[in-house]
């Protein structure tokens, strides 16, 4: 059931990201001076949450009340979201440097 919900949420966020990736929208996170679009941030956050869910074995306890790698799950998810946002920015820069689209 958790995986089905995650799949549905990821599909909804993917659809949302297509409308929220424009430069005219607010960027919730900035990495090395470059803003990350809200839709991309949400996709990174959902991916981090999904990874966190897969890294826990206790399905009866709320995920955000658990520990992952010695950290509170919410801290782990936040750190992983930031890491995924950095990966996005560096990927975009690499594409720009090579003149790719």
PyMOL commands that place a pseudoatom at each C-alpha (Angstrom):
pseudoatom trace, name=CA, resn=UNK, resi=1, chain=A, elem=C, hetatm=0, pos=[0.000, 0.000, 0.000]
pseudoatom trace, name=CA, resn=UNK, resi=2, chain=A, elem=C, hetatm=0, pos=[2.862, 2.410, 0.862]
pseudoatom trace, name=CA, resn=UNK, resi=3, chain=A, elem=C, hetatm=0, pos=[4.444, 1.845, -2.524]
pseudoatom trace, name=CA, resn=UNK, resi=4, chain=A, elem=C, hetatm=0, pos=[1.184, 2.501, -4.351]
pseudoatom trace, name=CA, resn=UNK, resi=5, chain=A, elem=C, hetatm=0, pos=[0.678, 5.753, -2.483]
pseudoatom trace, name=CA, resn=UNK, resi=6, chain=A, elem=C, hetatm=0, pos=[4.270, 6.768, -3.204]
pseudoatom trace, name=CA, resn=UNK, resi=7, chain=A, elem=C, hetatm=0, pos=[3.772, 5.954, -6.892]
pseudoatom trace, name=CA, resn=UNK, resi=8, chain=A, elem=C, hetatm=0, pos=[0.592, 8.032, -7.065]
pseudoatom trace, name=CA, resn=UNK, resi=9, chain=A, elem=C, hetatm=0, pos=[2.218, 10.944, -5.246]
pseudoatom trace, name=CA, resn=UNK, resi=10, chain=A, elem=C, hetatm=0, pos=[5.276, 10.829, -7.469]
pseudoatom trace, name=CA, resn=UNK, resi=11, chain=A, elem=C, hetatm=0, pos=[3.068, 10.913, -10.568]
pseudoatom trace, name=CA, resn=UNK, resi=12, chain=A, elem=C, hetatm=0, pos=[1.143, 13.867, -9.223]
pseudoatom trace, name=CA, resn=UNK, resi=13, chain=A, elem=C, hetatm=0, pos=[4.320, 15.721, -8.295]
pseudoatom trace, name=CA, resn=UNK, resi=14, chain=A, elem=C, hetatm=0, pos=[5.834, 14.958, -11.674]
pseudoatom trace, name=CA, resn=UNK, resi=15, chain=A, elem=C, hetatm=0, pos=[2.825, 16.519, -13.362]
pseudoatom trace, name=CA, resn=UNK, resi=16, chain=A, elem=C, hetatm=0, pos=[3.058, 19.482, -10.993]
pseudoatom trace, name=CA, resn=UNK, resi=17, chain=A, elem=C, hetatm=0, pos=[6.760, 19.880, -11.696]
pseudoatom trace, name=CA, resn=UNK, resi=18, chain=A, elem=C, hetatm=0, pos=[6.107, 20.427, -15.387]
pseudoatom trace, name=CA, resn=UNK, resi=19, chain=A, elem=C, hetatm=0, pos=[4.059, 23.479, -14.522]
pseudoatom trace, name=CA, resn=UNK, resi=20, chain=A, elem=C, hetatm=0, pos=[6.337, 24.691, -11.720]
pseudoatom trace, name=CA, resn=UNK, resi=21, chain=A, elem=C, hetatm=0, pos=[9.730, 24.491, -13.431]
pseudoatom trace, name=CA, resn=UNK, resi=22, chain=A, elem=C, hetatm=0, pos=[9.528, 27.854, -15.126]
pseudoatom trace, name=CA, resn=UNK, resi=23, chain=A, elem=C, hetatm=0, pos=[11.877, 30.642, -14.074]
pseudoatom trace, name=CA, resn=UNK, resi=24, chain=A, elem=C, hetatm=0, pos=[8.918, 32.882, -13.219]
pseudoatom trace, name=CA, resn=UNK, resi=25, chain=A, elem=C, hetatm=0, pos=[8.159, 30.800, -10.123]
pseudoatom trace, name=CA, resn=UNK, resi=26, chain=A, elem=C, hetatm=0, pos=[9.712, 31.090, -6.695]
pseudoatom trace, name=CA, resn=UNK, resi=27, chain=A, elem=C, hetatm=0, pos=[12.794, 29.010, -6.070]
pseudoatom trace, name=CA, resn=UNK, resi=28, chain=A, elem=C, hetatm=0, pos=[12.681, 27.537, -2.554]
pseudoatom trace, name=CA, resn=UNK, resi=29, chain=A, elem=C, hetatm=0, pos=[16.369, 26.544, -2.547]
pseudoatom trace, name=CA, resn=UNK, resi=30, chain=A, elem=C, hetatm=0, pos=[19.501, 28.125, -3.975]
pseudoatom trace, name=CA, resn=UNK, resi=31, chain=A, elem=C, hetatm=0, pos=[22.621, 26.061, -4.694]
pseudoatom trace, name=CA, resn=UNK, resi=32, chain=A, elem=C, hetatm=0, pos=[25.812, 28.019, -5.406]
pseudoatom trace, name=CA, resn=UNK, resi=33, chain=A, elem=C, hetatm=0, pos=[23.785, 31.034, -6.502]
pseudoatom trace, name=CA, resn=UNK, resi=34, chain=A, elem=C, hetatm=0, pos=[21.446, 29.107, -8.805]
pseudoatom trace, name=CA, resn=UNK, resi=35, chain=A, elem=C, hetatm=0, pos=[17.826, 28.662, -7.802]
pseudoatom trace, name=CA, resn=UNK, resi=36, chain=A, elem=C, hetatm=0, pos=[16.149, 25.272, -7.844]
pseudoatom trace, name=CA, resn=UNK, resi=37, chain=A, elem=C, hetatm=0, pos=[12.597, 25.450, -9.238]
pseudoatom trace, name=CA, resn=UNK, resi=38, chain=A, elem=C, hetatm=0, pos=[9.826, 24.524, -6.802]
pseudoatom trace, name=CA, resn=UNK, resi=39, chain=A, elem=C, hetatm=0, pos=[8.727, 21.528, -8.874]
pseudoatom trace, name=CA, resn=UNK, resi=40, chain=A, elem=C, hetatm=0, pos=[12.238, 20.111, -8.944]
pseudoatom trace, name=CA, resn=UNK, resi=41, chain=A, elem=C, hetatm=0, pos=[12.588, 20.685, -5.203]
pseudoatom trace, name=CA, resn=UNK, resi=42, chain=A, elem=C, hetatm=0, pos=[9.338, 18.807, -4.566]
pseudoatom trace, name=CA, resn=UNK, resi=43, chain=A, elem=C, hetatm=0, pos=[10.492, 15.907, -6.740]
pseudoatom trace, name=CA, resn=UNK, resi=44, chain=A, elem=C, hetatm=0, pos=[13.804, 15.771, -4.828]
pseudoatom trace, name=CA, resn=UNK, resi=45, chain=A, elem=C, hetatm=0, pos=[11.948, 15.858, -1.520]
pseudoatom trace, name=CA, resn=UNK, resi=46, chain=A, elem=C, hetatm=0, pos=[9.569, 13.092, -2.571]
pseudoatom trace, name=CA, resn=UNK, resi=47, chain=A, elem=C, hetatm=0, pos=[12.482, 10.995, -3.772]
pseudoatom trace, name=CA, resn=UNK, resi=48, chain=A, elem=C, hetatm=0, pos=[14.280, 11.510, -0.451]
pseudoatom trace, name=CA, resn=UNK, resi=49, chain=A, elem=C, hetatm=0, pos=[11.136, 10.557, 1.471]
pseudoatom trace, name=CA, resn=UNK, resi=50, chain=A, elem=C, hetatm=0, pos=[10.749, 7.429, -0.646]
pseudoatom trace, name=CA, resn=UNK, resi=51, chain=A, elem=C, hetatm=0, pos=[14.400, 6.481, -0.033]
pseudoatom trace, name=CA, resn=UNK, resi=52, chain=A, elem=C, hetatm=0, pos=[13.899, 7.026, 3.691]
pseudoatom trace, name=CA, resn=UNK, resi=53, chain=A, elem=C, hetatm=0, pos=[10.827, 4.819, 3.620]
pseudoatom trace, name=CA, resn=UNK, resi=54, chain=A, elem=C, hetatm=0, pos=[12.825, 2.071, 1.918]
pseudoatom trace, name=CA, resn=UNK, resi=55, chain=A, elem=C, hetatm=0, pos=[15.633, 2.387, 4.516]
pseudoatom trace, name=CA, resn=UNK, resi=56, chain=A, elem=C, hetatm=0, pos=[13.384, 1.590, 7.478]
pseudoatom trace, name=CA, resn=UNK, resi=57, chain=A, elem=C, hetatm=0, pos=[11.978, -1.747, 8.541]
pseudoatom trace, name=CA, resn=UNK, resi=58, chain=A, elem=C, hetatm=0, pos=[9.420, -0.647, 11.127]
pseudoatom trace, name=CA, resn=UNK, resi=59, chain=A, elem=C, hetatm=0, pos=[6.214, -0.124, 9.153]
pseudoatom trace, name=CA, resn=UNK, resi=60, chain=A, elem=C, hetatm=0, pos=[4.040, 0.398, 12.242]
pseudoatom trace, name=CA, resn=UNK, resi=61, chain=A, elem=C, hetatm=0, pos=[5.836, 3.532, 13.468]
pseudoatom trace, name=CA, resn=UNK, resi=62, chain=A, elem=C, hetatm=0, pos=[5.487, 6.840, 11.652]
pseudoatom trace, name=CA, resn=UNK, resi=63, chain=A, elem=C, hetatm=0, pos=[8.498, 7.291, 9.374]
pseudoatom trace, name=CA, resn=UNK, resi=64, chain=A, elem=C, hetatm=0, pos=[9.285, 10.768, 10.707]
pseudoatom trace, name=CA, resn=UNK, resi=65, chain=A, elem=C, hetatm=0, pos=[9.561, 9.385, 14.243]
pseudoatom trace, name=CA, resn=UNK, resi=66, chain=A, elem=C, hetatm=0, pos=[12.281, 6.898, 13.274]
pseudoatom trace, name=CA, resn=UNK, resi=67, chain=A, elem=C, hetatm=0, pos=[16.069, 7.047, 12.949]
pseudoatom trace, name=CA, resn=UNK, resi=68, chain=A, elem=C, hetatm=0, pos=[18.015, 6.518, 9.716]
pseudoatom trace, name=CA, resn=UNK, resi=69, chain=A, elem=C, hetatm=0, pos=[21.784, 6.160, 9.863]
pseudoatom trace, name=CA, resn=UNK, resi=70, chain=A, elem=C, hetatm=0, pos=[21.786, 7.594, 13.388]
pseudoatom trace, name=CA, resn=UNK, resi=71, chain=A, elem=C, hetatm=0, pos=[19.815, 10.728, 12.423]
pseudoatom trace, name=CA, resn=UNK, resi=72, chain=A, elem=C, hetatm=0, pos=[16.199, 11.672, 12.872]
pseudoatom trace, name=CA, resn=UNK, resi=73, chain=A, elem=C, hetatm=0, pos=[14.335, 10.731, 9.699]
pseudoatom trace, name=CA, resn=UNK, resi=74, chain=A, elem=C, hetatm=0, pos=[13.294, 14.342, 9.045]
pseudoatom trace, name=CA, resn=UNK, resi=75, chain=A, elem=C, hetatm=0, pos=[16.938, 15.472, 9.219]
pseudoatom trace, name=CA, resn=UNK, resi=76, chain=A, elem=C, hetatm=0, pos=[17.979, 12.614, 6.926]
pseudoatom trace, name=CA, resn=UNK, resi=77, chain=A, elem=C, hetatm=0, pos=[15.250, 13.493, 4.409]
pseudoatom trace, name=CA, resn=UNK, resi=78, chain=A, elem=C, hetatm=0, pos=[16.212, 17.180, 4.475]
pseudoatom trace, name=CA, resn=UNK, resi=79, chain=A, elem=C, hetatm=0, pos=[19.910, 16.394, 3.937]
pseudoatom trace, name=CA, resn=UNK, resi=80, chain=A, elem=C, hetatm=0, pos=[19.108, 13.984, 1.091]
pseudoatom trace, name=CA, resn=UNK, resi=81, chain=A, elem=C, hetatm=0, pos=[16.798, 16.557, -0.517]
pseudoatom trace, name=CA, resn=UNK, resi=82, chain=A, elem=C, hetatm=0, pos=[19.620, 19.115, -0.440]
pseudoatom trace, name=CA, resn=UNK, resi=83, chain=A, elem=C, hetatm=0, pos=[22.001, 16.569, -1.974]
pseudoatom trace, name=CA, resn=UNK, resi=84, chain=A, elem=C, hetatm=0, pos=[19.554, 15.794, -4.787]
pseudoatom trace, name=CA, resn=UNK, resi=85, chain=A, elem=C, hetatm=0, pos=[19.073, 19.529, -5.430]
pseudoatom trace, name=CA, resn=UNK, resi=86, chain=A, elem=C, hetatm=0, pos=[22.864, 19.959, -5.711]
pseudoatom trace, name=CA, resn=UNK, resi=87, chain=A, elem=C, hetatm=0, pos=[22.969, 17.074, -8.185]
pseudoatom trace, name=CA, resn=UNK, resi=88, chain=A, elem=C, hetatm=0, pos=[20.255, 18.792, -10.246]
pseudoatom trace, name=CA, resn=UNK, resi=89, chain=A, elem=C, hetatm=0, pos=[22.106, 22.134, -10.308]
pseudoatom trace, name=CA, resn=UNK, resi=90, chain=A, elem=C, hetatm=0, pos=[25.459, 20.586, -11.211]
pseudoatom trace, name=CA, resn=UNK, resi=91, chain=A, elem=C, hetatm=0, pos=[23.779, 18.533, -13.941]
pseudoatom trace, name=CA, resn=UNK, resi=92, chain=A, elem=C, hetatm=0, pos=[22.137, 21.642, -15.375]
pseudoatom trace, name=CA, resn=UNK, resi=93, chain=A, elem=C, hetatm=0, pos=[25.460, 23.494, -15.326]
pseudoatom trace, name=CA, resn=UNK, resi=94, chain=A, elem=C, hetatm=0, pos=[27.202, 20.630, -17.105]
pseudoatom trace, name=CA, resn=UNK, resi=95, chain=A, elem=C, hetatm=0, pos=[24.537, 20.659, -19.814]
pseudoatom trace, name=CA, resn=UNK, resi=96, chain=A, elem=C, hetatm=0, pos=[24.898, 24.429, -20.195]
pseudoatom trace, name=CA, resn=UNK, resi=97, chain=A, elem=C, hetatm=0, pos=[28.699, 24.224, -20.385]
pseudoatom trace, name=CA, resn=UNK, resi=98, chain=A, elem=C, hetatm=0, pos=[28.477, 21.631, -23.149]
pseudoatom trace, name=CA, resn=UNK, resi=99, chain=A, elem=C, hetatm=0, pos=[25.781, 23.576, -24.994]
pseudoatom trace, name=CA, resn=UNK, resi=100, chain=A, elem=C, hetatm=0, pos=[23.265, 20.778, -24.595]
pseudoatom trace, name=CA, resn=UNK, resi=101, chain=A, elem=C, hetatm=0, pos=[19.527, 21.046, -24.001]
for i in range(1, 101): cmd.bond("trace and resi %d" % i, "trace and resi %d" % (i + 1))
show_as sticks, trace
zoom trace
